[in-house]
Amino acid sequence: MKKTLALALAFAGALSVSGCYTPQQQTGTLAGGAIGAGGGALIGSALTHGSPGGAIAGGLIGAGTGALIGNAATAPPPGYGGPPPRQCAQWGYDYNGNRVCTAFY
């Protein structure tokens, strides 16, 4: 029973970090989740004096937290500097006679 529960929780944790957007985000998320799971399991085991339940809970909490931090810390792909600059397609004049752009492309 305990093995089945541990396997189900491990599968749910792996499934939660598998739906990433790009290879860069996937790498950061998986690495963060793995590091967090290991660290959380060690801390959970140490705090509960070797209890398997503490190690499992710490591993799950650490995996979730590590995946979130790894995803947030992932750098954007090289060459991506944001959206392209907007250029004016049509000029007009406001009520003060100032030239303003009325349409962009």
Phi and psi in degrees as a GROMACS rama.xvg file:
@    title "Ramachandran Plot"
@    xaxis  label "Phi"
@    yaxis  label "Psi"
@TYPE xy
-66.371  -37.6223  LYS-2
-66.0896  -39.184  LYS-3
-65.3218  -42.0989  THR-4
-64.9022  -43.0028  LEU-5
-64.5654  -40.2231  ALA-6
-66.2946  -40.5329  LEU-7
-65.0703  -41.1819  ALA-8
-67.2057  -38.66  LEU-9
-65.7162  -40.0406  ALA-10
-65.4769  -41.2882  PHE-11
-64.6457  -38.9147  ALA-12
-65.9671  -41.4139  GLY-13
-66.9829  -37.3951  ALA-14
-67.8649  -33.7651  LEU-15
-69.2826  -25.753  SER-16
-101.325  4.42505  VAL-17
-88.1753  -13.946  SER-18
-94.1385  59.4164  GLY-19
-93.5585  167.458  CYS-20
-89.8054  -52.7509  TYR-21
-124.504  164.014  THR-22
-59.4442  -34.9309  PRO-23
-65.6816  -44.8727  GLN-24
-68.0543  -36.7885  GLN-25
-64.0642  -41.9178  GLN-26
-63.3618  -46.6683  THR-27
-65.2317  -39.3882  GLY-28
-67.9685  -45.4467  THR-29
-67.0606  -41.4155  LEU-30
-65.1879  -43.5899  ALA-31
-63.0667  -40.499  GLY-32
-65.2002  -40.5436  GLY-33
-67.6586  -44.1002  ALA-34
-65.774  -41.6258  ILE-35
-65.0149  -38.7229  GLY-36
-65.0359  -43.5302  ALA-37
-64.394  -47.1051  GLY-38
-65.7205  -40.5253  GLY-39
-65.6627  -37.7559  GLY-40
-65.5113  -41.5358  ALA-41
-65.0539  -44.0792  LEU-42
-67.5499  -42.9204  ILE-43
-62.637  -38.9889  GLY-44
-67.9013  -39.4494  SER-45
-69.3154  -38.6296  ALA-46
-72.1196  -27.9931  LEU-47
-102.128  14.6119  THR-48
58.0205  46.8153  HIS-49
88.592  10.2372  GLY-50
-71.2906  132.464  SER-51
-63.864  -34.5412  PRO-52
-63.9939  -38.6591  GLY-53
-66.5526  -38.1139  GLY-54
-67.4678  -40.5828  ALA-55
-66.3591  -46.6691  ILE-56
-63.1748  -43.8213  ALA-57
-63.318  -38.997  GLY-58
-64.4961  -42.3674  GLY-59
-67.3709  -44.9065  LEU-60
-64.7282  -42.0843  ILE-61
-65.5924  -37.6529  GLY-62
-65.1389  -44.1218  ALA-63
-64.0961  -45.82  GLY-64
-66.2362  -42.9255  THR-65
-64.4191  -38.1371  GLY-66
-65.3054  -41.1078  ALA-67
-64.9897  -44.1028  LEU-68
-68.2512  -40.5346  ILE-69
-63.7127  -37.2048  GLY-70
-69.728  -40.4232  ASN-71
-71.1829  -30.1846  ALA-72
-87.3679  -3.44338  ALA-73
-69.1253  128.783  THR-74
-73.6567  152.204  ALA-75
-66.6447  160.498  PRO-76
-61.1714  151.772  PRO-77
-61.1106  139.803  PRO-78
87.7351  -4.81672  GLY-79
-92.7453  114.17  TYR-80
-116.608  18.3522  GLY-81
104.014  -170.917  GLY-82
-70.3016  155.358  PRO-83
-66.5123  153.734  PRO-84
-65.0945  144.428  PRO-85
-82.2335  140.195  ARG-86
-120.52  147.923  GLN-87
-79.7071  132.224  CYS-88
-101.207  -24.7322  ALA-89
-147.527  132.622  GLN-90
-104.574  149.885  TRP-91
-147.065  -172.932  GLY-92
-128.47  140.004  TYR-93
-85.2005  -177.729  ASP-94
-69.0445  -13.3217  TYR-95
-93.7143  -2.11005  ASN-96
88.9888  9.54404  GLY-97
-83.0942  139.96  ASN-98
-76.2613  126.925  ARG-99
-134.192  153.683  VAL-100
-84.4021  130.255  CYS-101
-108.359  -12.1825  THR-102
-149.46  139.596  ALA-103
-115.207  156.716  PHE-104
